[in-house]
Structures are given as structure tokens and as C-alpha cells.
Amino acid sequence: MNDHIDTTKYSPDPRDVYFTVPNFISLLRILSIPVIAVLVAHHRMIPALAVLALSALSDGMDGLIARTFNQVSKIGQLLDPIADRLLILSSIFALGLAGIIPMWMLVVVAMRDLLMGVLVVLLAQHDYGPLPVNFVGKTGTALLMTAFVTLIVADVWDNLFAHTLHLIALAVGIWGVGVYWLAGCIYFRQGFSLIHDAG
């Protein structure tokens, strides 16, 4: 079953270990997500930005530590994208509750991530791990996170500059949703191609 897996492309030497520093950092990032969401929903934007900055810093640290000290693990490969997806969903939900963005953005993004979850389950049935993140996926995530941070910053003030910044960030967020879905379509094409080859 495993002879059809391109391990160099889809599984960069992950190990069956759980208690590693990168995994602990990823877990802390996941635990910080509801804190960020509550702060944003209650318009406490300065503390939200502080926690979000720490979360973003940890996102880069766990990957660097994992590669540098050979602590890449299977559970870590799952925790990192889960943290990113949860951060995006909770940020959209919190911004929607705060009346900063339209709630339809939450529905559209949640539908995409739900379908991606189904794809992950289907791939697991054929002994495949998560698909590697592609450039389009990274771009979509970056656009969404840039929009979210800018929307939070714009909400700190109430003046013409802040209103203009809000509109720009909202436009970036809408583009981000489109690119996010485009990446999802690419992942689905890759995933179903692998499933077809496995059959």
C-alpha cells in the first residue's frame, strides 16, 4: 500500500513522537486562539494584537525548531495546519460578532475548511498524510491574516484614516477568501489524483 507514496514530497521524514518542543509550541498557539477571539469580539483590540503577535511568532518558531533539531513529527504536521485553520475561523467569527466584517465570510471559509477536513479523512484511508501546503494556499492564508490584523488595527480608532483602512482590509479579506478557495480546489485536485492512483 505504501509503495505508491512519494515520501519526499508528501511526508518529509516525520517521526512517531509526541512530546517535542515544536508540538508544545503548536499546542500553546491553539490554546491562544479562543483568547484572541474573545478579545476581538469585545473590541479589546490592543491586547488582541499582542496575543496575536505572540501567536504569529510561535508559528515560525515551531517549524524552525522542528527542522533544526530533527523534531518533525506526524502529530506536528497535523497540529500546525489545524492551528492555522482554527485561527482563521475564530478570527472571522470574532470579527463577525464584533460587527467588523459580514458573517457570510465565516460561512464561505468554514465550508472550504469543512471540505478540506473531508479530504484529509479520505486521504488517510489510503495511507496518505496531509498534502503539502502550496504557494496559493500560503498566499490565501497570508491575505486573510493580513486583512484580519489590519481590521483589528483599524478598529482601534474612529476617524477617516481608520475607516479607509477598514475598507482596504475588507477588500484584501475578500480577495483572500477567493484565493483560499482556489487553493482548496488545487488541494482537492491533488488529493483525488492520489486517491485515484491508489485505487
N, C-alpha and C positions, 0 to 999 in steps of 0.2 A: 504493500500500500504506500509506503513512504518513498519508493524509488522514483516517483514522479515529482517529488517536491524539490524545487530549486532552493536549497538551503542557503546559498549565498545571497539570494535575492530576497527571500521571504522570512528567513529566520537567522539573523546574524549571531550565531553561536550563543543562544540563550541557555541558561542553566536552570535546573530544578532547585533553586534556592529561594527562600522567602525572607529571611531576616538579614537584609542588607541595608546599608545607609541610603542608597537611592530609593529603595522601596519605602523606607521610613519617611523620607522627604516627600515622596508622592502621596503617602497617606496623610501627612500633615497638610499638604495642599488641598486634598479632598475635604479634610475637616474644616479648612478655612473658607470653603465655598459658601456654606449657609451663613457664616458670619458676614461675608461680603454682601450676600443677598439681603439680609435683614437691614444692614446699614443703608444700602441703596434704597430699599423700599421705604425707609423712614427719613429719606433725604439727608442722611448724615454722611455727606459726600467726602469730607476731608478724611475721617477715619477709614471710610471705604477705600479711598485711593491708597492709603498707607498699607492696608492689608493686601490690596490687590498688587501693589508694588512688590511686597514680600513674596506673594504667591508667584508672580512672574519671575522673580529672581530664582526661586526654588525650582521652577520649571527648567531653567537652563542648567542649574547645578546638578540635578539628579542624573541627567543624561551624561554630563561631563564626567562625573564621578564614576558612573557605571562603565563608561568606555575606558577611562584612565586606569581604574583598578580592577578591571575584568569582573565587574559585578552585574553584567547584563543577565537578567533573569526572565523567565517566561511570565511570571506574575507581574514583573515590572513593565514588560511590553504591553500588558493589559491595563495596568494602573494609570500609566501616563496618558493614553488617549481617553480613558474614562474620565480622568480629571479634567482634561480639556473640554470634553463634551458637557460634563456637568457644569463647568464654569460658564460656558456659553449659554446653556439652557437656564441656569439660575440667574444669570445676569439679565437675560431677556425678560424673564419672568418678573424680576425685581424692578427693572426699568418700566415694564408694563404696569405693574401695581402702583408705581410712583407717578404714572401718567406721563412719562417722558417719551415713550415710544408706543406705537399701536400694537395691540395684542396679537394681531394677525401674524406678526413676525415670529412670535413664540410658536404659533401653530405650525407655520411653514418649516421652521427649523426643527421643531420636535418631530414632525413627520419624517423628515430626512434622517434624523438620528435613529428613529424607530426602525426604519427600513434598513439602516446600516447595522443595527443590532440583529435583525433577522439574518442578514448576510453573514455576519460573524458566526452565528449559530450554524448556518448551512455549511460554511467552510470548515467549522470544527468537526462536523460529521464526516468530512473527508480528510481529516488529519492535517488540515491547514491552520496555521495561526493567523493573527491579524495581518491584513495587507499592509505593505509599507506605505507610509504617508508620501503622497506625490506633491509636486510643486503647486498644482492647482488647489489641493487640499490645504497646504500651508498658506497659500495666498488668501483663500476664503476665510480661514481662521484668523489670519492677521488682520484682514479688513474688518471682520466683526469685532475683534478685540480692540482695534484702534477706534472704531466707532463707539464702543461701549465706554472706553476710558474718556474719550472726548465728550460724550454726552454727560458723563458724571462731572467732568470739569466744568462744562457749560452750565450745569445746574447750580453751581456754587454761587454764581452772580445772577443778577436780574437787570441786564442792560442790553443795549443794541448789539454790542460785541458778542455777548453770551448767546443772544437769540440767533445771530448769524452763525455762530459756531455750532449751535444746536442743529440748524438746518443742514449745514455741511456734513456734520457727523451722521445725521439721519440718512442723507443721500449715500454716504460711504457704507452705512449699515445695510441699506437696500441692495447696493452692488455686492456687498459681502454675502448676503443671502443667496443671490444669484450664482456667485462663484462657488459658494458652499454646496449648492445643489448640483452644479456642474461637476464638482469633484466627486459627489456621491454617484453620479451617473458613470463616471470613469471607474470608480471602485466596483460598481455593480458589473460593468463590462468585464473587468479583470477577474472578479470573483466567479462569475458564471462561466467564463472561459476555463478557469482552473477546474471547476466542478465538472464541466463537460469533458475535459481531458481526463479527469479521474475516472469518469464513467466508462 
